[in-house]
Amino acid sequence: MQDLQNRDWGTMIVDIENMTWSPIHVTQRLQDQQNSYDRTVLIGSSAGCLKPGNVVTYRWLGGEMSTLKLQERVYEGVTGVVSLDNTLVIGDYFKVWSDEVFTVEIDLPEDTFGEIVMAENIGLESEANLPEILGFDPDASRKRIADLAYCAAQHGATRMEKILDKSVNDLVDSELFTKYEFKQYLNYVN
């Protein structure tokens, strides 16, 4: 965030906020705002990881989603699951997005944050060790995220080197907590 806050935005009115909240909270926050924007850029991790550290920009096209699929995503949002895809879908449903919406997404392996914590626990938390531990250079990825977010905010799709389209048809299905069944097993000693 600091990199983006320090950039020269010229005459643009830009709000940079850390919204690492559930999609419901993000949507409610945007509903409460009095400002309207020409463009929205969301930054987060992708739903899957094909290439660790890879950063991609998408133009959100939205689309129709079945009521059941939407309810599944709202359920996840209400329970506190932070998901960029769910934020897009729920925000779209409640019409909080500007005319142009972009995401800048990084591919992170599921164990990325655990690896960082483990590195700290054994004294390897220095920046020099992270590329080897994570399998990608986090500094290079952070810079790429900031550069792409800046470009998307400034110019939309007009000057983006590579931008992909993303709609509801491209999203990975949500995984409900309710699919897991927890059973209590009692052991008795006679």
N, C-alpha and C positions, 0 to 999 in steps of 0.2 A: 504494500500500500504506500509505503514511504516513497518509493520510486515514482509512482503515479502522482502522488501529491506534489512532488518536486518538479514535475514537468511544466513546460510553458504551454498553457491552454489558450493563450491569446485572449480573444474576447468571448470565448465560449463560457457558458455557465455550467460548471461541472461539479457534481456532488460525488465524493468518493466515500463509501461507507463499508465497514466490515459487517456483513449481514450473514454471519455463519450461524443462522438460526433455522428453525424448521420452516418449510415453505408456507405454512399458515401464518407464522409471525411476519415473514417477509411480505406476504400479500397484505396483511392487515396494516403493516407499517406504510406500504405504498398507498393503500386506500386512504390513510389519514393525511398524507402529504397534500399540500395545497399546490405544489409545483407540477407542471407538466413538462415533459422532456420530448425532444425530437428522437432521441436514441437512447437505448439502454444496453449496457455491456455487463454481463454477469461473468464472474470468474470462479472456477471450481474444478473439482476432479471429475473425470469422465466416469460413466457408469461401469465401464470395463477397462481393462488394461491390455492393450495389444503390444505397446512398445514403451517400457518405463521411461518417463521423462519427456516423452513426446508431447508437444503442445499443438493444438488444432483450434482453429476458429470456425464457428458455425453461425449461419444466419438462421434464426428461428422462424419457421413458416407456420407453426401451429397446426391446426387441423382438428377434425372431429374425433372424439374418443367416446367409446360407449360409456354409459352412465356407471356401469359396474366398475370398469377400469378406472374411471375418474374417482369413484368412491374409494377404491383401494389406495389410490395415491393420496387422497385426503386423509384417510385413516392413518397412513404412514406419517403424514405431516403432523397430524394431531398428536401422535405418540412421540413426536420429537425427532423422527428420522430426517436428517439433513441430506437432501438430494437435489442436485441441480436440475435433473429432468423433472422431478416432482414440482419444483419451484416454477419451472416453465409452464407446465400443464395447469397447475392451480392458478398461477397468475394470469394465464390466458383465459381461463374460465371466468375469473372475476374481473377481467378486462382492466388490469392494472398496468399493462405494458404500453410503451410508446409505440409509434408506428414502425420503428425499426428496433429489433432485438437481436443481439449477438451474444454468443457465449465464447469464452476462451477457456478451453479445457485441457487439463494435463492428465496424462495416463500415469496413475500411481498404482503400484502393486498393493494388494490388500494389507500387506505387512509393513508398509513404509513407516508408519508412525511407531509401530512396535520396534522396528529396527533402530530408529532414532533413539527411543527410550533405552533400549538394550545397550546401544553404543555409549550413551551417557552413563549408564550404570557401571560399565567396565572402563570408563575413562577415555573413550575414543570419540567423544562428541565434537572434536575440533572439525572445522570446515574442511580441512585437508583430508580427513578420513571418510567423509560422507559419500563422495562419488564411488569409492570402492565398496562401501557398505550397502548403498542403495542401488548400485548398478547404473546410475546416471548422475550427471553433474547438477545438483540442485541450484547452484548459482546461475548456470547457463539457462536452466529452465525458468527460473524466476525472471531473468532478464527478458527471455522470449515472451513470457506471459505479459509482462509490462509493455513491451514493444507492440505486441499484437492488440492488447486492450487499448492502448493509446491510439493506434492507427484506426481501429474500429470506431472508437469514440469520436475521433476527429473527422474521419472521412466515410464512415459506413463501408459499404462493399466496393465503393468506387476505386479505392487505391490499395485494396488488400491483395497481397501477392497470391494467396491461396485461401479460398474460403469455401466451405462446404455448406450445403443446405441441410437443415434438420427439421423434421416434422414429427407429429405424434406417431407416424408409421415407422420411424427409425428408432424409437425408444425401446430399451430393454424392459420387459414386463417387470412390474414391481413384485417383490417377494414378501408376502404377508407373514407377520409373526404368527398369525393364527394357524398357519399350516403345521406348526410344530406343536406336538402334544407332550406335555410334561406329566409324567406319572410318578407317583410316590411309591417306592417299594419299601416295605417294612420287613425287617428281619427279626424273627422272634427266636429266642433261645428257650428251649424247654428244659 
